[in-house]
Amino acid sequence: MKKTIHALSIKCHDYLKDIRRYLHTHPELSFHEEKTAKYLVDILQKHQIIFEDNVGGYGIIAKIEGRNPHKKTIGLRGDMDALPIQEENEVPYKSINQGIMHACGHDVHTTCLLGALLILNELKDEFEGTILCVFQPAEEKLPGGASLMLKSGKLPFKEMASMVGQHVYPSLEVGKVGFRSGMYMASADELYFTIKGKGGHGAMPQECIDPILVAAHFITNLQTITSRYATPDIPTVLTIGKINSKGGATNIIPDEVYLEGTLRTMNEPWRDEIHQHIMRIADHTAATFGGEISSRIEVGYPCLINEPELTSKCKSWAQEYLGSENVIELPLRMTAEDFAYYTQVMDACFYRLGTGNIQKNITAPIHTSRFDIDEDALITGAGLMAYLGFKQLS
C-alpha cells in the first residue's frame, strides 16, 4: 500500500500544485475565508465527495466512508486562513490581496489535506471505517476555528478515535518530517494593560504621576514571574511587545500608557497561577507610584499535547513510508496552535512537514513576507497524511 499511495501522490502532484498556487494567490484572513471555502466546495463536488460546510464559520467537514464505516472514525485536519502580511516574493502565484499572505503555510496544509482525501477516496474499498477531513478556518485568531468547529456540534469528536494534523517547517528540508510525543507546544494568552497617571510638563515631574515610569517598573516587575516564580523545568515566556502612550512629547508627560504582550507556558495549572501573579504585580506597582493599572488577559489556546501511543505509531508509520533517515525528533516549541483544542478531547498527533530547500534558497521562516515552500513538499504532505489515515483503519 505504501507504493500505491506514493504513486498516487506523485500522480496528483501537478493538480495539487495548481490548487496550492490558487490558494496562495487568493489568501483570506481569519473568519473571512468565504471564497476559499467556496473554492474547496467546488472541488469536493467535482469529485463527488460527501461534505458539510459552514461549520464553525467557513469550516468544511468532508467524509470518506470505507468498508464497515461505523467501525472506527478518525480525523485529518488542515487550516485555511492567512495572515495580515504584504507578500514580497516575486513569483507567478504572489498574493493579489493587498496586505494579506499565506505566510504560515495554511495553503499548503489545505492542499495536502485535499490531496490525502483524494488518495484515500480511491482506496476506500481497502480500509474499514470513516475518515473525516476537517478544513478548518481561523487558526490565527482567537478564539480559534478549532474551538468553534468543536462547539458547532457538527464534528462528532466523542465518536472519533483520533485527529492528525501537520504544519509546514521551513527549517527542515523537503522530504523530511518531524514528530514529538507528549508536550509539544505552549499555551498562549494575550495581555493588555492600560496604565493611568497624571500628565503634565516634563520639567515638573513632581506635579505628575508619570505612567511611563510606572510602565517601565511594571515591565521589569513582570519579568520576576519567569525569573523568580517559575520553576526551571516549566518553560515560560512573558513578553511585552507593544508600548504606546496617549499624548506625550519631549517635554510632556502623558496621562496614559498602553502595553500589549504575550504569555506562553507548558503547564496549565501554572498558567492559571501566572494570571494571579500578573494581577497582583499590577496592583502593587500601581500603588507604589500612585497610578492605576487596568489589566485584561485574553485566555488563548491551551498547551498542545501529542498523545504518546498515537504519536509513536504515526512516527513509526512515517518511517515506513519515508525511511527512518527522513523522520526527526522535534524540539519543544513556545509557539501555539489551536490544534491543541483537539488534543483536549481526543487522541491527537500534530507533526511537522519539511518544506525548505537550501539549494533553491527556500529558507525564509513562517510569518515573514518572503516565506515560500519547495512544492515537492506537496507530494510528501499529501502522501504521508493519506498513509497515516490508511494505517489507522487497516
C-alpha positions as CSV (number, residue, x, y, z in Angstrom):
1,M,0.0,0.0,0.0
2,K,3.0,2.3,0.6
3,K,3.9,2.2,-3.0
4,T,0.4,2.7,-4.1
5,I,-0.1,5.8,-2.0
6,H,3.2,7.2,-3.0
7,A,2.4,6.7,-6.7
8,L,-1.0,8.4,-6.3
9,S,0.7,11.3,-4.5
10,I,3.0,11.8,-7.5
11,K,0.2,11.4,-9.9
12,C,-1.8,14.2,-8.4
13,H,1.2,16.5,-7.8
14,D,0.5,18.9,-10.7
15,Y,-3.1,19.1,-9.7
16,L,-2.3,19.8,-6.1
17,K,0.4,22.4,-7.2
18,D,-2.3,24.3,-9.1
19,I,-4.6,24.2,-6.1
20,R,-1.9,25.4,-3.8
21,R,-1.0,28.2,-6.1
22,Y,-4.6,29.4,-6.4
23,L,-5.0,29.4,-2.6
24,H,-1.7,31.3,-2.2
25,T,-2.7,33.9,-4.8
26,H,-6.1,34.4,-3.1
27,P,-5.5,34.4,0.7
28,E,-8.2,35.4,3.2
29,L,-7.9,36.4,6.8
30,S,-9.3,34.5,9.8
31,F,-13.1,34.4,9.8
32,H,-13.2,35.7,6.2
33,E,-12.4,32.5,4.3
34,E,-15.6,32.6,2.3
35,K,-14.0,32.4,-1.2
36,T,-11.5,29.8,0.0
37,A,-14.4,27.6,1.3
38,K,-16.3,28.1,-2.0
39,Y,-13.3,27.0,-4.0
40,L,-12.9,23.9,-1.9
41,V,-16.6,23.1,-2.1
42,D,-16.4,23.2,-5.9
43,I,-13.6,20.7,-5.8
44,L,-15.4,18.4,-3.4
45,Q,-18.5,18.5,-5.6
46,K,-16.4,17.8,-8.7
47,H,-15.1,14.6,-7.1
48,Q,-18.4,13.7,-5.6
49,I,-17.2,13.8,-2.0
50,I,-19.7,13.9,0.8
51,F,-19.3,17.1,2.9
52,E,-20.9,19.6,5.2
53,D,-19.9,23.3,5.0
54,N,-20.3,26.4,7.1
55,V,-19.1,24.5,10.2
56,G,-17.9,26.9,13.0
57,G,-17.8,29.7,10.4
58,Y,-16.4,28.7,7.0
59,G,-15.2,25.3,8.1
60,I,-15.8,22.2,6.0
61,I,-16.0,18.5,7.1
62,A,-15.6,16.1,4.2
63,K,-16.3,12.4,4.7
64,I,-14.8,9.3,3.2
65,E,-16.5,6.0,4.1
66,G,-14.6,2.8,3.7
67,R,-15.9,-0.7,4.3
68,N,-17.9,-1.0,7.5
69,P,-17.9,2.8,8.0
70,H,-19.2,2.6,11.6
71,K,-16.2,0.5,12.9
72,K,-14.0,3.5,13.6
73,T,-13.9,7.2,12.8
74,I,-10.7,9.3,12.6
75,G,-10.0,12.9,11.6
76,L,-7.4,14.6,9.4
77,R,-7.1,18.4,9.7
78,G,-5.8,21.3,7.7
79,D,-6.3,25.0,8.4
80,M,-7.2,27.6,5.7
81,D,-6.7,31.2,6.9
82,A,-3.9,33.6,6.0
83,L,-2.0,36.4,7.8
84,P,-2.1,40.3,7.5
85,I,1.3,40.5,5.8
86,Q,2.3,42.1,2.5
87,E,4.0,39.4,0.3
88,E,7.4,40.4,-1.1
89,N,8.0,37.2,-3.1
90,E,8.2,37.8,-6.9
91,V,6.5,34.6,-8.1
92,P,3.7,33.9,-10.5
93,Y,1.4,32.9,-7.6
94,K,2.1,36.0,-5.5
95,S,-0.8,37.2,-3.4
96,I,-3.2,39.5,-5.2
97,N,-4.9,40.6,-2.0
98,Q,-3.2,43.7,-0.6
99,G,-1.7,43.2,2.8
100,I,-2.7,39.5,3.1
101,M,-0.5,36.5,2.6
102,H,-0.3,32.8,3.2
103,A,2.8,33.3,5.3
104,C,2.2,30.4,7.7
105,G,1.6,27.7,5.0
106,H,-2.1,27.1,5.5
107,D,-2.4,27.0,1.8
108,V,-0.1,24.0,1.9
109,H,-2.0,22.4,4.8
110,T,-5.3,22.7,2.9
111,T,-3.8,21.4,-0.3
112,C,-2.1,18.4,1.4
113,L,-5.3,17.5,3.2
114,L,-7.2,17.7,-0.1
115,G,-4.6,15.5,-1.7
116,A,-4.8,13.0,1.1
117,L,-8.6,13.0,0.8
118,L,-8.5,12.3,-3.0
119,I,-6.0,9.5,-2.5
120,L,-8.0,7.9,0.3
121,N,-11.2,8.2,-1.7
122,E,-9.6,6.0,-4.4
123,L,-8.6,3.5,-1.7
124,K,-11.9,3.4,0.3
125,D,-12.5,-0.2,-0.5
126,E,-9.2,-1.1,1.1
127,F,-9.9,0.1,4.7
128,E,-12.6,-0.2,7.3
129,G,-14.1,2.9,8.9
130,T,-14.7,6.6,8.2
131,I,-12.2,9.4,7.7
132,L,-13.3,13.0,8.4
133,C,-11.2,15.6,6.6
134,V,-11.5,18.8,8.6
135,F,-10.8,22.0,6.6
136,Q,-10.6,24.5,9.5
137,P,-10.9,28.3,9.4
138,A,-9.4,30.9,11.7
139,E,-6.4,29.2,13.3
140,E,-4.6,32.5,13.5
141,K,-7.1,34.5,15.6
142,L,-8.8,33.9,18.9
143,P,-11.0,32.0,19.8
144,G,-9.6,29.8,17.1
145,G,-11.5,27.9,14.4
146,A,-10.8,24.5,16.1
147,S,-12.8,25.6,19.2
148,L,-15.7,26.8,17.1
149,M,-15.8,23.6,15.0
150,L,-15.9,21.5,18.2
151,K,-18.6,23.7,19.7
152,S,-20.7,23.5,16.5
153,G,-22.0,20.1,17.3
154,K,-21.2,19.0,13.7
155,L,-17.8,17.4,14.4
156,P,-18.6,14.2,16.3
157,F,-15.4,14.3,18.4
158,K,-16.9,12.0,21.1
159,E,-17.1,9.3,18.4
160,M,-13.7,9.9,16.9
161,A,-10.7,7.8,17.8
162,S,-8.1,10.4,16.7
163,M,-7.2,13.6,14.9
164,V,-4.0,14.1,12.9
165,G,-2.6,17.4,11.6
166,Q,0.6,18.7,10.0
167,H,2.3,22.0,9.8
168,V,5.0,23.4,7.4
169,Y,8.5,23.5,8.8
170,P,10.8,25.6,6.6
171,S,13.9,24.9,8.6
172,L,13.5,21.2,7.7
173,E,14.4,20.0,4.2
174,V,11.7,18.9,1.9
175,G,11.1,15.2,2.0
176,K,11.5,15.1,5.8
177,V,9.1,15.2,8.7
178,G,9.3,15.6,12.5
179,F,7.4,14.2,15.5
180,R,7.4,14.8,19.2
181,S,5.4,12.8,21.7
182,G,3.7,14.3,24.8
183,M,4.0,18.0,25.5
184,Y,4.9,19.8,22.2
185,M,3.6,23.4,22.0
186,A,2.8,26.1,24.5
187,S,-0.4,27.7,25.7
188,A,-0.8,31.4,24.5
189,D,-2.6,34.2,26.3
190,E,-2.8,37.8,25.1
191,L,-2.0,40.6,27.7
192,Y,-3.4,44.1,27.6
193,F,-2.7,46.8,30.1
194,T,-3.8,50.5,30.5
195,I,-1.6,52.5,32.9
196,K,-3.2,55.7,34.1
197,G,-1.2,58.5,35.7
198,K,-1.4,62.3,35.8
199,G,0.2,64.1,32.9
200,G,2.0,67.5,32.9
201,H,5.1,69.4,32.0
202,G,8.2,67.2,31.5
203,A,10.2,69.7,33.5
204,M,7.9,69.4,36.5
205,P,7.6,65.7,37.2
206,Q,7.0,66.3,40.9
207,E,3.5,67.5,39.9
208,C,2.7,64.4,37.8
209,I,2.2,60.7,38.1
210,D,4.4,59.5,35.3
211,P,2.7,56.5,33.6
212,I,5.9,55.9,31.5
213,L,7.9,55.4,34.7
214,V,5.1,53.2,36.1
215,A,5.2,51.2,32.8
216,A,9.0,50.8,33.0
217,H,8.8,49.4,36.5
218,F,5.8,47.2,35.7
219,I,7.5,45.6,32.7
220,T,10.6,44.9,34.9
221,N,8.4,43.5,37.7
222,L,6.6,41.2,35.4
223,Q,9.8,39.5,34.4
224,T,10.2,38.3,38.0
225,I,7.4,35.8,37.1
226,T,9.8,33.9,34.8
227,S,13.0,34.6,36.7
228,R,11.8,34.0,40.3
229,Y,8.4,32.4,40.4
230,A,8.6,29.9,37.5
231,T,10.3,26.6,38.3
232,P,13.2,25.9,35.9
233,D,11.5,22.7,34.5
234,I,8.4,24.6,33.2
235,P,9.2,26.6,30.0
236,T,7.7,30.1,30.5
237,V,7.8,33.3,28.4
238,L,6.2,36.6,29.1
239,T,6.9,39.3,26.5
240,I,5.7,42.9,26.3
241,G,5.7,43.6,22.5
242,K,4.0,46.9,22.2
243,I,4.1,50.2,24.1
244,N,2.1,53.3,23.2
245,S,1.2,56.5,25.1
246,K,-1.8,58.8,24.9
247,G,-0.2,62.1,24.2
248,G,3.3,62.8,25.3
249,A,6.3,64.6,23.7
250,T,9.8,65.5,24.6
251,N,8.6,67.9,27.3
252,I,5.1,66.4,28.0
253,I,4.4,63.5,30.5
254,P,1.3,61.7,29.1
255,D,-1.8,60.7,31.0
256,E,-1.9,57.1,29.9
257,V,0.4,54.3,28.6
258,Y,-0.8,51.1,26.8
259,L,1.0,47.8,26.9
260,E,0.4,44.6,25.0
261,G,2.1,41.3,25.3
262,T,2.0,37.6,25.2
263,L,2.3,34.8,27.9
264,R,3.4,31.3,26.9
265,T,3.9,28.3,29.1
266,M,3.6,24.5,29.1
267,N,1.7,23.8,32.3
268,E,-2.0,24.6,32.6
269,P,-2.1,24.9,36.5
270,W,1.0,27.1,36.4
271,R,-0.7,29.2,33.6
272,D,-3.6,30.0,35.9
273,E,-1.2,30.9,38.7
274,I,0.7,33.3,36.4
275,H,-2.6,35.1,35.8
276,Q,-2.9,35.8,39.5
277,H,0.8,36.9,39.7
278,I,0.2,39.4,36.9
279,M,-2.9,40.9,38.6
280,R,-1.0,41.2,42.0
281,I,2.1,42.8,40.4
282,A,-0.1,45.3,38.5
283,D,-1.9,46.3,41.7
284,H,1.3,46.7,43.8
285,T,3.2,48.5,41.1
286,A,0.4,51.0,40.6
287,A,0.0,51.6,44.3
288,T,3.8,52.2,44.6
289,F,3.6,55.2,42.3
290,G,0.0,56.3,43.0
291,G,-1.2,55.4,39.5
292,E,-3.7,52.8,38.2
293,I,-3.1,49.7,36.0
294,S,-6.1,48.1,34.3
295,S,-5.3,44.5,33.2
296,R,-7.0,42.3,30.7
297,I,-5.9,38.8,29.9
298,E,-7.4,37.2,26.8
299,V,-7.1,33.5,27.5
300,G,-5.9,31.8,24.3
301,Y,-5.0,28.4,23.1
302,P,-4.1,25.6,25.6
303,C,-1.0,23.5,25.6
304,L,-0.7,21.1,22.7
305,I,0.0,17.6,23.9
306,N,0.5,14.8,21.4
307,E,-0.9,11.5,22.7
308,P,2.1,9.2,23.2
309,E,0.8,6.0,21.8
310,L,-0.8,7.5,18.7
311,T,2.3,9.7,18.1
312,S,4.6,6.7,18.4
313,K,2.5,4.8,15.8
314,C,2.4,7.8,13.4
315,K,6.2,8.2,13.7
316,S,6.7,4.5,13.0
317,W,4.4,4.7,10.0
318,A,6.2,7.8,8.8
319,Q,9.5,5.9,9.0
320,E,7.9,3.1,7.0
321,Y,6.7,5.5,4.3
322,L,9.6,7.9,4.1
323,G,12.5,6.0,5.6
324,S,13.9,6.4,9.1
325,E,16.6,8.9,7.9
326,N,13.8,11.3,6.9
327,V,12.0,11.3,10.2
328,I,13.4,13.5,13.0
329,E,12.6,14.2,16.7
330,L,11.2,17.7,17.2
331,P,12.2,20.1,20.0
332,L,9.7,21.8,22.2
333,R,8.1,25.0,20.7
334,M,6.9,28.0,22.6
335,T,4.6,28.9,19.7
336,A,0.9,28.0,19.9
337,E,-1.7,26.2,17.8
338,D,-5.4,25.9,18.1
339,F,-5.0,22.2,17.1
340,A,-4.4,21.9,20.9
341,Y,-8.2,22.0,21.3
342,Y,-8.5,18.7,19.5
343,T,-5.8,17.2,21.8
344,Q,-8.1,18.0,24.8
345,V,-11.0,15.9,23.6
346,M,-9.4,13.0,21.7
347,D,-6.1,11.3,21.0
348,A,-4.3,13.5,18.6
349,C,-0.9,13.9,16.8
350,F,0.5,17.1,15.3
351,Y,3.7,16.8,13.3
352,R,5.9,19.0,11.1
353,L,6.3,18.8,7.3
354,G,9.7,19.8,5.8
355,T,9.2,22.5,3.2
356,G,12.7,24.1,2.9
357,N,15.4,23.7,0.3
358,I,18.7,25.3,0.9
359,Q,20.0,24.7,-2.6
360,K,16.9,26.6,-4.0
361,N,17.3,29.3,-1.4
362,I,13.9,28.4,0.1
363,T,14.7,29.1,3.7
364,A,12.5,32.1,4.9
365,P,10.7,31.4,8.1
366,I,6.9,31.4,8.6
367,H,5.2,34.7,9.4
368,T,7.5,36.6,7.1
369,S,6.9,38.3,3.8
370,R,9.4,36.0,2.0
371,F,8.0,32.7,3.2
372,D,7.6,30.1,0.4
373,I,8.0,26.3,0.0
374,D,9.6,23.7,-2.2
375,E,6.4,22.4,-3.8
376,D,7.7,18.8,-3.8
377,A,6.5,19.0,-0.2
378,L,3.0,18.6,-1.5
379,I,4.0,15.0,-2.6
380,T,5.3,14.2,0.9
381,G,2.5,16.1,2.7
382,A,-0.4,14.6,0.8
383,G,1.1,11.1,0.6
384,L,2.1,10.8,4.3
385,M,-1.2,12.2,5.6
386,A,-3.0,9.6,3.4
387,Y,-0.8,6.9,4.7
388,L,-1.3,7.8,8.3
389,G,-5.0,7.8,7.8
390,F,-5.0,4.5,6.0
391,K,-2.8,2.7,8.6
392,Q,-5.1,3.8,11.4
393,L,-8.0,2.0,9.7
394,S,-6.2,-1.1,8.3
